[in-house]
Amino acid sequence: MLNVGYNKDLQTLDIIAGLFIFFFPEERVDVT
């Protein structure tokens, strides 16, 4: 149950990071 929430948080962060890269391509930072 906690694992599902954790994976959902990771997916949300991935979406946010994707949007950030989409809106600021010249400011691209390698986030790992």
C-alpha distances in whole Angstrom, upper triangle without the diagonal:
4,5,5,7,9,10,11,13,15,16,17,19,20,22,23,25,26,28,29,31,32,34,35,36,38,36,34,32,30,27,25
4,5,5,6,9,10,11,12,14,15,17,18,20,21,23,24,26,27,29,30,32,33,34,36,34,31,29,28,24,22
4,5,5,6,9,10,11,12,14,15,16,18,20,21,22,24,26,27,28,30,31,32,34,32,29,27,25,22,20
4,5,5,6,9,10,11,12,14,15,17,19,20,21,23,24,26,27,29,30,31,34,31,29,27,26,22,20
4,5,5,6,9,10,10,12,14,15,17,18,20,21,23,24,26,27,28,29,32,30,28,26,25,21,20
4,5,5,6,9,10,11,12,14,15,17,18,20,21,23,24,26,27,28,30,28,25,23,22,18,16
4,5,5,6,9,10,10,12,14,15,16,18,20,21,22,24,25,26,29,27,24,22,20,17,15
4,5,5,6,9,10,11,12,14,15,17,18,20,21,23,24,25,28,26,24,22,21,18,17
4,5,5,6,9,10,11,12,14,15,16,18,20,21,22,23,26,24,22,20,19,16,15
4,5,5,6,9,10,10,12,14,15,16,18,20,21,21,24,22,19,18,16,13,11
4,5,5,6,9,10,10,12,14,15,16,18,20,20,23,22,19,18,17,14,13
4,5,5,6,9,10,11,12,14,15,17,18,19,22,20,18,18,17,14,14
4,5,5,6,8,10,10,12,14,15,16,17,20,17,15,14,14,11,11
4,5,5,6,9,10,11,12,14,15,15,18,17,14,13,12,10,10
4,5,5,6,9,10,10,12,14,15,18,17,15,15,15,13,14
4,5,5,6,9,10,11,12,14,16,14,13,13,14,12,13
4,5,5,6,8,10,10,11,14,12,10,10,10,8,10
4,5,5,6,9,10,10,13,12,10,11,11,11,12
4,5,5,6,8,10,13,12,11,13,14,13,16
4,5,5,6,8,11,9,8,10,12,11,14
4,6,5,5,8,7,6,8,10,10,13
4,6,6,9,10,9,12,14,14,17
4,6,9,9,10,13,15,16,19
4,6,5,7,10,13,14,17
4,5,5,9,12,13,17
4,6,9,12,15,18
4,6,10,12,15
4,7,9,12
4,6,9
4,6
4
